[in-house]
Amino acid sequence: MSFAETSLIGESFVGEGKNAAHINVVLGRKGGPVETAWVTALATPRQGYIPFVVILRPNLPVKPLTLFVNKADLRGEQHEILTWGAAQAGVARGVARAVAEGVIPAEEVDALLLVAAAWVSWEADDGEAVYANNVDATLGALKEASERRPSVEDVLAGGDAPSNPFFTPQ
């Protein structure tokens, strides 16, 4: 199966505490179901959730064209600035690095669309940490997607001891 024949899905959590980043990505070809989801999400913002095209700087969108979808509703000026500023810049840098490192083939970026669902805690307070964690989480999620990880064996091996940054069963 070639890189662009299927939709790819990845996940990554980076950092600790209130400035951590959790990214989910869905990457697929234009003309397929990812495009439908991408356009639908862009065209249907709702209270507290405003999808937007990720930019490296004004008038320079990242490629593949990436839709930023916030997973935490926008709450207050600081949260909005960290989401639209530091987190978006981190996602942009993570996508650009994925292309530069060959995780996403550069020759395919114009045929692809990416949805990046990003979580920024309402308590986040450090723009540099939010930025750095989103760079690493975006790149990590794209690597996971492109390498089709985790494997079934990894899932089965971890299935008896689930945990996450918010809960570990006793």
Buried (B, 14 or more C-beta within 10 A) or exposed (E): EEBBEEBBBBBBBBBEEBBBBBBBBBBBBBEBEBBEBBEEBBEEEEEEBBBBEBBBEEEEBBBBBBBBBBEBEBEEEEBBBBBBEBBBBBBBBBBBBBBEEEBBBEEBBEEBBBBBBBBBBEEBEBBEBBBBBBBBBBBBBBBBBBEEEBEEEEEEEEEEEEEEEEEEEE
